[in-house]
């Protein structure tokens, strides 16, 4: 393979996972991988393996264009700047799309979310939808990965819920097919290696969708600790999340996840991970069993 592959957000968990799969699973020569990060020193271990590590600041279009130079395919991993009032993240992503076009990239890949189309209950969905539209408008062949919720996201709620015995939620009977982050990284790496001139969109999920009550039952089975699900209105959940010390803006985001689940907008189950990567995705029970000590304290 002669193509040079570039991964942004290389110091983050998903970006690092994608690069590891490029190196270890697909045996991409390290010199054919460009890893970009705001702080290149965070990629010292990748540089030690022969990966090209470059600085890239999504707030500076010129920085991105310089970083993208010489790459054939670029994977834009969505940034973590959730400033809902300024629209900062969408501006960053549009900077990256413009830089990719100016750098002559042959294929553009992006990590989005399921069902970002208006109007989504998830407060930052517009960032993803706007980025998808910008990518399509660029004319560059693209692959969009609509990543479902990670199994690892359950660490935000479950330890406290297990400790108290009560899991407060407003998700109702909505379902989520949580997927393992590394499974998604494997699928994205495979898509990056195999991307052609054809534009495609994949939704990446775990193998089974559960209600909150069904997840709680699995948690109790694995940990041996009772976990009672308490359904509350969004407003009450917001106040509870804030009382737990979460800043108000992010508390609203957290609760919007439950509203999205309740609306049935993330209940889909796809085989995209297995189709792309060839690996059987990790089940939720496997994740809980592997992490039961950390979850149960």
C-alpha positions as CSV (number, residue, x, y, z in Angstrom):
1,X,0.0,0.0,0.0
2,X,1.4,3.4,-1.0
3,X,-1.3,5.6,0.4
4,X,-0.5,7.8,3.4
5,X,-3.2,7.7,6.1
6,X,-3.7,10.6,8.6
7,X,-5.6,10.3,11.9
8,X,-6.5,13.5,13.9
9,X,-7.0,13.4,17.7
10,X,-4.2,10.9,17.9
11,X,-3.6,11.4,21.6
12,X,-7.3,10.5,22.4
13,X,-8.5,7.0,23.2
14,X,-10.3,6.5,19.9
15,X,-7.5,8.0,17.8
16,X,-4.9,5.9,19.6
17,X,-7.0,2.8,19.1
18,X,-7.4,3.4,15.3
19,X,-3.6,3.9,14.9
20,X,-2.8,0.8,16.9
21,X,-5.1,-1.2,14.6
22,X,-3.5,0.3,11.5
23,X,-0.1,-0.7,12.8
24,X,-0.8,-4.1,14.5
25,X,-3.8,-5.5,12.6
26,X,-3.3,-4.1,9.1
27,X,0.5,-3.9,9.2
28,X,0.5,-0.4,7.7
29,X,4.1,0.8,7.5
30,X,4.5,3.4,10.3
31,X,6.0,6.0,7.9
32,X,2.7,5.8,6.0
33,X,0.7,7.0,9.1
34,X,0.5,10.6,10.1
35,X,-0.8,11.2,13.6
36,X,-1.9,14.7,14.5
37,X,-2.5,16.2,17.9
38,X,-2.6,19.6,19.5
39,X,0.4,18.6,21.6
40,X,2.9,16.4,19.7
41,X,4.7,15.4,22.8
42,X,1.7,13.3,23.7
43,X,2.5,11.2,20.6
44,X,6.1,10.4,21.6
45,X,5.3,6.7,21.9
46,X,3.9,6.7,18.4
47,X,6.9,8.6,17.0
48,X,9.1,5.9,18.7
49,X,7.3,3.3,16.5
50,X,8.0,5.3,13.4
51,X,4.7,7.1,13.0
52,X,4.9,10.7,11.7
53,X,3.5,12.9,14.5
54,X,2.5,16.5,13.6
55,X,0.9,19.4,15.5
56,X,-2.6,20.3,14.4
57,X,-4.8,22.9,16.0
58,X,-8.5,22.7,14.8
59,X,-8.9,26.4,15.7
60,X,-6.3,27.4,13.1
61,X,-7.0,26.4,9.5
62,X,-3.4,27.1,8.4
63,X,-2.2,24.7,11.0
64,X,-4.5,21.9,9.7
65,X,-3.5,22.5,6.1
66,X,0.1,22.2,7.0
67,X,-0.5,19.0,9.0
68,X,-2.6,17.4,6.2
69,X,0.1,18.0,3.5
70,X,1.1,14.8,1.9
71,X,-1.8,12.7,3.2
72,X,-4.0,10.7,0.9
73,X,-6.8,9.9,3.3
74,X,-7.7,11.9,6.4
75,X,-9.7,10.6,9.4
76,X,-11.3,13.5,11.3
77,X,-12.1,12.4,14.8
78,X,-14.6,14.8,16.2
79,X,-13.1,17.1,18.8
80,X,-14.1,17.3,22.5
81,X,-14.8,21.1,22.5
82,X,-18.5,21.1,23.5
83,X,-19.1,24.8,23.7
84,X,-22.8,24.8,22.8
85,X,-23.1,28.6,23.0
86,X,-20.3,29.5,20.5
87,X,-20.6,26.6,18.1
88,X,-16.9,26.2,18.4
89,X,-16.7,22.5,17.5
90,X,-18.6,22.9,14.3
91,X,-16.3,25.7,13.3
92,X,-13.3,23.5,14.1
93,X,-14.7,20.7,12.0
94,X,-15.4,23.0,9.1
95,X,-11.8,24.2,9.3
96,X,-10.6,20.6,9.0
97,X,-12.9,19.9,6.0
98,X,-11.6,23.0,4.2
99,X,-8.0,22.1,5.0
100,X,-8.6,18.6,3.6
101,X,-10.0,20.1,0.4
102,X,-7.1,22.6,0.0
103,X,-4.6,19.8,0.7
104,X,-6.0,17.7,-2.1
105,X,-7.1,14.8,0.1
106,X,-8.5,11.9,-1.9
107,X,-10.8,10.5,0.8
108,X,-12.2,12.1,3.9
109,X,-13.5,10.1,6.9
110,X,-15.3,11.4,10.0
111,X,-16.6,10.1,13.3
112,X,-20.2,11.3,13.8
113,X,-23.2,10.0,15.8
114,X,-26.3,8.1,15.0
115,X,-29.3,10.1,13.7
116,X,-27.7,13.6,14.0
117,X,-30.3,15.0,11.6
118,X,-32.5,17.8,12.9
119,X,-34.1,17.9,15.2
120,X,-32.2,15.6,17.7
121,X,-32.7,15.8,21.4
122,X,-28.8,15.5,21.8
123,X,-27.7,19.0,22.3
124,X,-24.5,18.7,20.3
125,X,-26.0,16.7,17.4
126,X,-26.0,19.8,15.2
127,X,-22.2,19.8,15.3
128,X,-22.2,16.4,13.7
129,X,-25.0,17.1,11.2
130,X,-23.3,20.3,10.2
131,X,-20.0,18.6,9.7
132,X,-21.6,15.8,7.6
133,X,-23.2,18.5,5.4
134,X,-19.8,20.3,5.0
135,X,-18.1,17.0,4.1
136,X,-20.7,16.3,1.4
137,X,-20.5,19.8,0.1
138,X,-16.7,19.5,-0.3
139,X,-17.0,17.1,-3.1
140,X,-14.4,14.8,-1.6
141,X,-15.3,11.1,-1.5
142,X,-16.1,10.3,2.1
143,X,-16.8,7.7,4.8
144,X,-18.9,8.7,7.7
145,X,-18.8,6.5,10.8
146,X,-21.9,7.2,13.0
147,X,-20.5,5.9,16.3
148,X,-23.1,4.6,18.8
149,X,-22.6,5.1,22.5
150,X,-19.5,3.4,24.0
151,X,-19.8,0.7,26.6
152,X,-17.1,2.7,28.4
153,X,-19.6,5.6,28.8
154,X,-21.4,3.5,31.4
155,X,-18.5,4.4,33.8
156,X,-20.1,7.8,34.1
157,X,-23.2,6.5,35.7
158,X,-22.8,3.0,36.9
159,X,-20.3,3.2,39.8
160,X,-22.4,5.7,41.7
161,X,-25.6,3.9,40.8
162,X,-24.3,0.6,42.0
163,X,-23.0,2.2,45.2
164,X,-26.3,3.7,46.0
165,X,-28.4,0.9,44.6
166,X,-30.5,3.3,42.6
167,X,-30.0,4.3,38.9
168,X,-31.9,7.5,38.1
169,X,-32.7,7.9,34.5
170,X,-35.3,9.5,32.1
171,X,-34.6,7.0,29.3
172,X,-37.9,5.2,29.8
173,X,-38.2,2.1,27.7
174,X,-35.7,3.4,25.1
175,X,-32.9,1.0,24.0
176,X,-29.2,1.4,23.4
177,X,-26.8,-1.0,21.7
178,X,-23.6,0.1,23.5
179,X,-20.5,-0.9,21.7
180,X,-16.9,-1.3,22.8
181,X,-14.6,1.6,21.9
182,X,-11.9,-0.7,20.6
183,X,-14.4,-2.5,18.4
184,X,-15.3,0.8,16.8
185,X,-11.6,1.7,16.5
186,X,-11.0,-1.6,14.7
187,X,-13.9,-1.0,12.3
188,X,-12.8,2.6,11.6
189,X,-9.2,1.4,10.9
190,X,-10.5,-1.2,8.5
191,X,-12.6,1.5,6.8
192,X,-9.6,3.8,6.6
193,X,-7.4,1.2,5.0
194,X,-10.1,0.0,2.6
195,X,-11.8,3.3,1.7
196,X,-12.3,3.8,-2.1
197,X,-13.8,6.5,-4.2
198,X,-17.2,5.5,-3.2
199,X,-18.9,7.5,-0.4
200,X,-20.5,5.6,2.4
201,X,-22.1,6.0,5.8
202,X,-21.9,3.4,8.5
203,X,-23.6,3.3,11.9
204,X,-21.4,1.4,14.4
205,X,-23.2,-0.3,17.4
206,X,-22.9,-3.1,19.8
207,X,-24.6,-6.5,19.0
208,X,-27.7,-6.0,21.2
209,X,-29.9,-3.1,22.3
210,X,-31.0,-3.0,26.0
211,X,-33.3,-0.8,28.0
212,X,-31.9,0.7,31.2
213,X,-33.8,-1.9,33.2
214,X,-32.3,-4.7,31.2
215,X,-28.8,-3.2,31.7
216,X,-29.4,-2.9,35.4
217,X,-30.4,-6.6,35.5
218,X,-27.2,-7.5,33.7
219,X,-25.2,-5.4,36.2
220,X,-26.8,-7.1,39.1
221,X,-26.2,-10.5,37.6
222,X,-22.5,-9.8,37.1
223,X,-21.7,-7.8,40.3
224,X,-24.1,-9.5,42.6
225,X,-25.4,-6.1,43.8
226,X,-29.0,-5.0,43.5
227,X,-29.6,-2.0,41.2
228,X,-33.0,-0.4,41.1
229,X,-33.9,1.8,38.1
230,X,-35.8,4.9,39.0
231,X,-37.5,6.7,36.1
232,X,-37.7,10.5,36.6
233,X,-38.6,13.5,34.4
234,X,-35.8,15.2,32.5
235,X,-36.0,18.3,34.8
236,X,-35.6,16.2,38.0
237,X,-32.7,14.3,36.4
238,X,-31.0,17.5,35.5
239,X,-31.2,18.8,39.0
240,X,-29.8,15.5,40.3
241,X,-26.9,15.5,37.9
242,X,-26.1,19.1,38.9
243,X,-26.3,18.2,42.6
244,X,-23.7,15.5,41.9
245,X,-21.3,18.2,40.9
246,X,-21.7,18.2,37.1
247,X,-21.6,21.8,35.6
248,X,-25.0,23.0,34.4
249,X,-24.2,23.0,30.7
250,X,-22.8,19.5,30.7
251,X,-25.7,18.3,33.0
252,X,-28.0,19.4,30.2
253,X,-26.0,17.4,27.7
254,X,-26.1,14.3,29.9
255,X,-29.8,14.5,30.2
256,X,-30.2,15.0,26.5
257,X,-28.7,11.6,26.0
258,X,-31.6,10.0,28.0
259,X,-34.2,12.1,26.1
260,X,-32.6,10.8,22.9
261,X,-32.8,7.2,24.1
262,X,-36.4,7.6,25.2
263,X,-37.3,8.9,21.7
264,X,-35.9,5.7,20.2
265,X,-33.3,7.4,18.2
266,X,-30.4,5.2,19.3
267,X,-32.0,1.8,19.4
268,X,-30.6,0.6,16.2
269,X,-28.4,-2.5,15.9
270,X,-26.1,-3.0,12.9
271,X,-23.5,-5.5,11.8
272,X,-21.2,-2.7,10.5
273,X,-18.4,-3.4,13.1
274,X,-18.2,-7.1,12.1
275,X,-18.6,-6.3,8.3
276,X,-15.8,-3.8,8.4
277,X,-13.4,-5.4,10.8
278,X,-14.2,-9.1,10.6
279,X,-14.3,-9.4,14.4
280,X,-17.2,-10.3,16.6
281,X,-18.1,-7.2,18.7
282,X,-17.8,-7.5,22.4
283,X,-21.2,-7.9,24.2
284,X,-22.3,-5.7,27.0
285,X,-22.1,-8.6,29.4
286,X,-18.5,-9.3,28.5
287,X,-17.7,-5.6,29.1
288,X,-19.4,-5.7,32.5
289,X,-17.6,-8.9,33.5
290,X,-14.2,-7.5,32.4
291,X,-14.8,-4.4,34.5
292,X,-16.9,-5.5,37.4
293,X,-14.3,-4.7,40.0
294,X,-14.0,-1.1,38.8
295,X,-17.8,-0.7,38.4
296,X,-18.6,-2.1,41.8
297,X,-15.8,-0.3,43.6
